[in-house]
Amino acid sequence: MYKILRKEKLNSQVTLLEIDAPFVARKAEPGQFVILRAHEEGERIPLTIADYDRNRGSVTIIFQEVGATTRLLGNFEAGDKLADFCGPLGNPSHFDGVRKAAVIGGGLGTAIAYPQAKKLFNMGVDVDVIIGFRSKELIILEEEMAKVSNNLYVTTDDGSNGTRGFVSDILKKRIEEGERYDVVIAIGPPIMMKVVCDVTRPHGIKTIVSLNPIMIDGTGMCGGCRVTVGGQTKFACVDGPDFDGHLVDFEELMRRLSMYREHEKECLDRHECRLGGVLDG
Amino acid sequence: MANMSSKKVPIPEQDPQVRSRNFSEVSLGYTEEMAVEEAQRCLNCKHKPCMSGCPVNVRIPEFITLIAAGEFEKAYETIYETNSLPAICGRVCPQETQCEQKCVRGIKGEPVAIGRLERFAADWYMKNIQRTVVKTPRNGKRVAVIGSGPAGLTCAGDLAKMGYDVTVFEAFHKAGGVLVYGIPEFRLPKDLVKKEIEALKNLGVEIRTNMVIGKTLTIDELFEEGYEAVFIGSGAGLPTFLGIPGENLNGVYSANEFLTRINLMKAYTFPQSDTPVKCGRNVAVVGGGNVAMDAARSAKRLGAENVYIVYRRSEKEMPARVEEIHHAKEEGIIFKFLTNPFRILGDDKGWVCGMECVNMDLGEPDASGRRRPVPIEGSEHVIDVDIAIIAIGTSPNPLIRSTTSGLDTNKWGCIVADENGSTSREGVFAGGDAVTGAATVILAMGAGKNAAKAMDEYIKSKG
């Protein structure tokens, strides 16, 4: 069992949990992920590592309450325990030779982009961070990102924070203004990553995306996480999760992510029932 | 006087119509009377040919004689001396190519039902006897076992019996390896596996789950932590795909994924368990081994109307056990022999809607000694399916070999080890599918056993 050391609600839908997992913390690097199970009957879900503290032996995960498991996790409190927490899985991100980088986070993707920005910034790289949310109330990690970037741009779809637009708009503007990025790191919903790739492609800017497809084991066993990259089938768990965004088949990725949509709803309904039952009882 | 019936005493089974809709065990096992009657068919040959067919040298005539005499507890103990997982072997060993193939009674009729008798002894013992654990005095030396499948469990059990402090590292959240993620409940009830693992824990074996060796820890770190020898029994878990167009459509599974969802994650109880599995109306399973049979029979149990086995050679070349093919046929699985898929078709939403196949003819024998299938021109046709499951084999996971320097592997990614499990790295032993590529439970157990002995000798030689 893996104890929750700290819980923080980052906004109405996004929660941070710091988990006591010394073996994972010892090896964790930006870009890697864990597989967890909330309870004994639970499904295995992959979550990218948002932060880690080797001294404290803890790993931080940040998730949005969208499915049955994440909804349940959102109800956990500090002191509660997770049934399983396995990792670190996948390959760490590599940033050799980068001098100027743009790190882009879309919504929850900001949580995954944070350790990458932090690592780059601590390596002495000139980092622009561009993060986008649907509206002002949903903004997360603004202060944290400010500390690990040279320039921080925060945008909202509805303009409620004063800057209306998408992350890709800001990136495009920066590039057009003459900013020369060695690398762009884009993490967020597949459609956002795809649009960012469309912006950088004509300029030939290397663009790294972090993929989080459906998987079970996270060690190369199930093949559920296969993605087409440059015409070849790759397993996101062992070959990624970072890939060259210009080569990723995003249409296929989005399609495969929707494979269990009906089941997800059924499962969620059942959990609502369970939670409802607890409240009624 | 021996029972001279030329046939085995039939074993009661669930009716095919009924069982193809549930996940309970197919075979119900012998009663005491049936077991005694079958045991009496054994001629107790002096030269014991059956034993030469057993990878773990179970003293077969001896335990069968004890069953014939009604001494069931002693029969079990005789098996257990050389085989630490009899309830499992009695169910999943391919006896027809091992012990039973060598049985003298098989010359003029059916061989003695050694597998069924082994299973009977194990089940009888589990039901009637409270196992007393005799813990060997600890010798204070630590050994690590990677993987908790048949090879790892056997190796761990033998080392614990010798007095070692054994830690088993398992990547999944549950111990058992292929016994829990691969082989379905209806062939091998998971309660049995759990009991065998509990028995190992009672011997003092520590099992640490969620430990991916190569990621969470490396083999070098295990030595740094004070383990004196390491056994790698990490299996062959990497699925092979066909490499044909359409394989990444929604609704295409590797058999590994399909079976893991069902067996390990209990997707057949969804939404009781949180993990879903898709099972359409028409399911095609590509492949001809036991894993293909398991996937097809599982799909049927999930409610599929038509389940096809698509296999490019003929029935004769099928690597699956005869018993599994027989059970699959009884349950209504449709076999499409000499049929090879070359494209999976998708609908406008990206879901599987068909499998394009070509009929095959058998030509000259290939490197495997089996006749090579060649496509028949003009025989292209479409099978109407909405789920496709690829069960054409697995290979060892690269996570360990890629993080362990000095560990030799062959061109298939299998770890190179001798018959004692010794590898190119001092103190590192390996066995089971990680060495041989996908094979059987019992061969993995045999390898685990040999390695345990070699590890003991190695540690003693170090002083």
Interface residues (C-beta under 8 A of the other chain):
Chain A: F23 V24 K27 R37 E41 G42 E43 R44 A68 T69 A83 D84 F85 C86 G87 P88 L89 I216 D217 T219 G220 M221 C222 G223 G224 R226 V227 T228 T233 V238 E252 R255 R256 S258 M259 Y260 H263 E264 E266 C267 R270
Chain B: A171 F172 H173 Y181 T209 N210 M211 V212 K215 T216 L217 G237 L238 P239 F241 E247 N248 N250 G251 Y253 S254 N256 E257 T260 R261 M265 K266 F270 P271 Q272 S273 D274 T275 P276 K278 K349 G350 N397 P398 L399
